[in-house]
Amino acid sequence: MGKKTDSQEAIFDARELGTGRVLILGVQHMFAMFGATVLVPLLTGLSVSSTLLFAGLGTLLFHLISKKKVPAFLGSSFAFLAGYAAIAPNGEPELLPYACFGVAVAGFMYLILAVLFKVYGASRVIKFFPPVVTGPIIIAIGLNLAQSAIENCSSNWGIALVAIFIVIICNIWGKGMIKIIPILLGVIGSYLVAAVTGNIDFTPVSEAAWIGFPVSYERTVFSLFTGQGTDGALLLSAVITIVPISLATMLEHIGDISAISSTVGKNFIQDPGLHRTLTGDGLATTIAALFGAPANTTYGENTGVLTLTKVFDPMVIRRAAIMAILFSFCPKFASVIEVMPQATIGGISLVLYGMISAVGIRNVVEIELDFSKSRNVIIAGLILVLSIGIHYSGAGALVFNLGSATISLSGLATGSLVGIILNAILPES
């Protein structure tokens, strides 16, 4: 037999650890994704219980489709926050199913790209989505969300600053697991300060049941098609607004799979292949959205845990997914999260939204994009100006009529479409 690689040693060790240690490793992975995953429903108005359920189920589905080879956890995607905000700006329960419909359709875009990867190969497809397009789109996503973060912080800047400082301190000076879960620690620290200072009403927690079903039919997409008065124009607007965001999230997926491959020492892009990982991620997103949960995405936080523990066995990730599913059936647990102060959410989101924009800047900087070329300046500039300008305009969207339907095209959707078209038609030289 040949010499084992580091990753092979780690996988072998994981199988020899025993049930107890594997469960502890699974808990660590669950908490690594937990802080960010539950923050998305808090920011959008979606159900925390449904979010945990479909994060777990989506992860298991992803592992099944990717031949149980890729140690990835699927949690809530922040990239779609701008889409939810465009359709249901205040988390209105009657509007969220429309936003979820748009996200469900966006999930099918993953399947289309997966087919293209399988048929044509990755390099021929990726050229239509270079960093000059995706970088500004990601930057605009973060900047478009900045106002909501400031508004939440304004409810109590003291509590918000506690969250911000904890995240910064843990991320910069933390060691080991503390450095991996700064968001979760920021939430816990700020939450405790708010509780001690009397800024939380725990009445909903005491009234919540210990066990309950995590999915409410009224919150699902299916509810739109069984009652009266479904707004067809709003459905179409949701699709046009939200689907372009998938261009950024699909590339984010490719980057995450590359990072996991590098961490583990195996080329998951070739085996099981991007067509399988994209299919798993896309189906998980579509199914979650149909049942009123946020879009899923592969989580970098869990890649950090892989790096920390050197245990790469996907079985550990699947244990974490099962734990998330079990927690989803406890309404009291979800209620503890839902009573979190707005200021805590604001402090955490202020950091996260800034990080989203910073990731877009990094995409542009790392490839040393040449902004001395007018072509690149025009593409990036129009994406940013259209995405941010339309978002903060009086209407908040570009409104036009298509037959008898009124279509609202968000700034992000407009900027994305213009950027993709210009990148395809403007000459390189």
HUBELDA-V31154 format. One record per backbone hydrogen bond with DSSP energy under -0.5 kcal/mol. CO is the residue of the C=O (numbers start at 1). NH is the residue of the N-H. E is the energy in kcal/mol with one decimal. If there is no record, write none. Layout:
# HUBELDA-V31154
CO,NH,E + CO,NH,E
This chain:
# HUBELDA-V31154
5,9,-2.2 + 6,10,-2.2 + 7,11,-2.4 + 8,12,-2.5 + 9,13,-2.5 + 10,14,-2.2 + 11,15,-1.5 + 12,16,-0.9 + 13,16,-0.7 + 13,17,-0.6 + 14,17,-0.8 + 18,22,-2.1 + 19,23,-2.3 + 20,24,-1.9 + 21,25,-2.4 + 22,26,-2.1 + 23,27,-2.5 + 24,28,-2.1 + 25,29,-1.9 + 26,30,-2.3 + 27,31,-2.5 + 28,32,-1.7 + 29,33,-1.6 + 30,34,-1.4 + 31,35,-0.9 + 33,37,-2.4 + 34,38,-2.4 + 35,39,-0.7 + 36,40,-1.1 + 37,41,-0.7 + 38,42,-1.3 + 39,43,-1.9 + 40,44,-1.7 + 41,45,-2.7 + 47,51,-1.8 + 48,52,-2.3 + 49,53,-2.3 + 50,54,-2.6 + 51,55,-1.6 + 52,56,-2.0 + 53,57,-2.7 + 54,58,-1.9 + 55,59,-1.8 + 56,60,-2.1 + 57,61,-2.5 + 58,62,-2.6 + 59,63,-2.4 + 60,64,-2.0 + 61,65,-2.4 + 62,66,-2.3 + 63,68,-3.5 + 64,67,-1.1 + 66,69,-1.4 + 69,71,-0.6 + 70,72,-2.2 + 73,75,-0.6 + 73,299,-2.3 + 75,297,-1.9 + 78,81,-1.8 + 79,82,-0.5 + 80,84,-2.2 + 81,85,-2.5 + 82,86,-1.7 + 83,87,-1.6 + 84,88,-3.3 + 88,91,-2.0 + 92,95,-1.4 + 92,96,-1.9 + 93,97,-0.7 + 95,98,-0.9 + 95,99,-1.5 + 96,100,-2.7 + 97,101,-1.8 + 98,102,-1.7 + 99,103,-2.0 + 100,104,-2.5 + 101,105,-2.1 + 102,106,-2.0 + 103,107,-1.9 + 104,108,-0.9 + 105,108,-0.7 + 105,109,-0.8 + 106,109,-0.9 + 106,110,-0.7 + 107,110,-0.8 + 107,111,-0.7 + 108,112,-1.7 + 109,113,-2.4 + 110,114,-2.5 + 111,115,-2.1 + 112,116,-2.1 + 113,117,-2.6 + 114,118,-2.2 + 115,119,-2.4 + 116,120,-3.1 + 116,121,-0.8 + 117,121,-1.2 + 121,125,-0.8 + 122,125,-0.7 + 122,126,-2.5 + 123,127,-0.9 + 125,128,-1.6 + 126,129,-2.5 + 130,133,-2.0 + 130,134,-2.3 + 131,135,-2.1 + 133,137,-1.4 + 134,138,-2.4 + 135,139,-2.3 + 136,140,-2.5 + 137,141,-1.9 + 138,142,-1.7 + 139,143,-2.1 + 140,144,-2.6 + 141,145,-0.9 + 143,146,-1.0 + 145,149,-1.4 + 146,150,-2.0 + 147,151,-2.4 + 148,152,-2.1 + 149,153,-2.3 + 150,154,-2.0 + 152,155,-1.2 + 153,156,-1.6 + 156,160,-2.0 + 157,161,-2.6 + 158,162,-1.5 + 159,163,-1.7 + 160,164,-2.3 + 161,165,-2.9 + 162,166,-2.2 + 163,167,-2.2 + 164,168,-2.3 + 165,169,-2.8 + 166,170,-2.7 + 167,171,-2.2 + 168,172,-2.4 + 169,173,-2.6 + 169,174,-0.6 + 170,174,-1.0 + 175,178,-1.5 + 176,179,-0.8 + 176,180,-0.7 + 177,180,-0.5 + 177,181,-1.6 + 181,185,-2.1 + 182,186,-2.4 + 183,187,-2.3 + 184,188,-2.5 + 185,189,-2.8 + 186,190,-2.2 + 187,191,-2.5 + 188,192,-2.5 + 189,193,-1.9 + 190,194,-2.4 + 191,195,-2.3 + 192,196,-2.7 + 193,197,-2.0 + 194,199,-3.3 + 195,198,-1.2 + 200,202,-0.7 + 202,206,-1.9 + 203,207,-1.7 + 204,208,-1.1 + 209,332,-1.4 + 215,217,-0.5 + 216,219,-1.7 + 217,220,-1.6 + 220,223,-0.6 + 221,224,-1.8 + 222,225,-1.3 + 223,226,-0.7 + 223,227,-0.6 + 230,232,-1.0 + 231,235,-1.9 + 232,236,-2.2 + 233,237,-2.5 + 234,238,-2.4 + 235,239,-1.8 + 236,240,-2.5 + 237,241,-2.4 + 238,242,-2.5 + 239,243,-2.3 + 242,245,-1.4 + 242,246,-0.6 + 243,246,-1.8 + 244,247,-1.5 + 244,248,-0.5 + 245,248,-1.0 + 245,249,-1.7 + 246,250,-2.6 + 247,251,-1.2 + 248,252,-2.1 + 249,253,-2.3 + 250,254,-1.9 + 251,255,-2.2 + 252,256,-2.5 + 253,257,-2.6 + 254,258,-2.0 + 255,259,-2.2 + 256,260,-2.7 + 257,261,-2.4 + 258,262,-2.3 + 259,263,-2.4 + 260,264,-2.8 + 261,265,-2.3 + 261,266,-1.3 + 266,268,-1.3 + 267,270,-0.7 + 267,271,-2.2 + 268,273,-2.0 + 269,274,-1.4 + 273,276,-0.8 + 273,277,-1.9 + 274,278,-2.9 + 275,279,-1.2 + 276,280,-2.4 + 277,281,-2.4 + 278,282,-2.9 + 279,283,-2.6 + 280,284,-2.0 + 281,285,-2.0 + 282,286,-2.5 + 283,287,-2.6 + 284,288,-2.1 + 285,289,-2.4 + 286,290,-2.3 + 287,291,-1.2 + 288,293,-2.9 + 289,292,-1.9 + 290,221,-2.3 + 290,222,-0.7 + 292,47,-0.8 + 295,77,-2.5 + 297,75,-2.3 + 298,300,-0.5 + 299,303,-0.9 + 300,304,-1.9 + 301,305,-1.3 + 302,306,-2.0 + 303,307,-2.0 + 304,308,-2.0 + 305,309,-2.9 + 306,310,-2.4 + 310,312,-0.7 + 313,316,-1.7 + 313,317,-0.7 + 314,318,-2.0 + 315,319,-1.6 + 316,320,-1.7 + 317,321,-2.0 + 318,322,-2.0 + 319,323,-2.0 + 320,324,-2.0 + 321,325,-1.9 + 322,326,-2.2 + 323,327,-2.3 + 324,328,-1.4 + 325,329,-0.5 + 326,329,-1.2 + 327,330,-1.7 + 329,212,-1.9 + 329,331,-0.6 + 330,333,-0.5 + 330,334,-1.8 + 331,335,-2.5 + 332,336,-1.8 + 333,337,-1.1 + 334,338,-2.2 + 335,339,-1.6 + 337,340,-1.5 + 341,345,-1.8 + 342,346,-2.9 + 343,347,-2.6 + 344,348,-2.2 + 345,349,-2.8 + 346,350,-2.3 + 347,351,-1.3 + 348,352,-2.5 + 349,353,-3.2 + 350,354,-1.4 + 351,355,-2.2 + 352,356,-2.2 + 353,357,-1.9 + 354,358,-2.2 + 355,359,-2.1 + 356,360,-1.5 + 357,361,-2.1 + 358,362,-2.6 + 359,363,-2.2 + 360,364,-1.4 + 361,365,-2.6 + 362,366,-3.0 + 363,367,-0.8 + 364,369,-2.0 + 365,368,-1.8 + 369,371,-0.9 + 370,373,-0.9 + 373,377,-1.8 + 374,378,-2.7 + 375,379,-2.2 + 376,380,-2.4 + 377,381,-2.6 + 378,382,-2.4 + 379,383,-2.0 + 380,384,-2.2 + 381,385,-2.7 + 382,386,-2.4 + 383,387,-2.3 + 384,388,-2.5 + 385,389,-2.4 + 386,390,-1.9 + 387,391,-1.0 + 388,392,-2.0 + 390,393,-1.1 + 396,411,-0.5 + 397,399,-0.8 + 398,409,-3.1 + 400,407,-3.4 + 401,403,-0.5 + 402,405,-1.8 + 405,402,-3.3 + 405,407,-0.6 + 407,400,-2.5 + 407,409,-0.6 + 408,410,-0.7 + 409,398,-3.4 + 410,414,-2.5 + 411,415,-2.9 + 412,416,-2.3 + 413,417,-2.4 + 414,418,-2.4 + 415,419,-2.4 + 416,420,-2.4 + 417,421,-2.3 + 418,422,-2.7 + 419,423,-2.3 + 420,424,-1.4 + 421,425,-1.7 + 422,426,-2.7
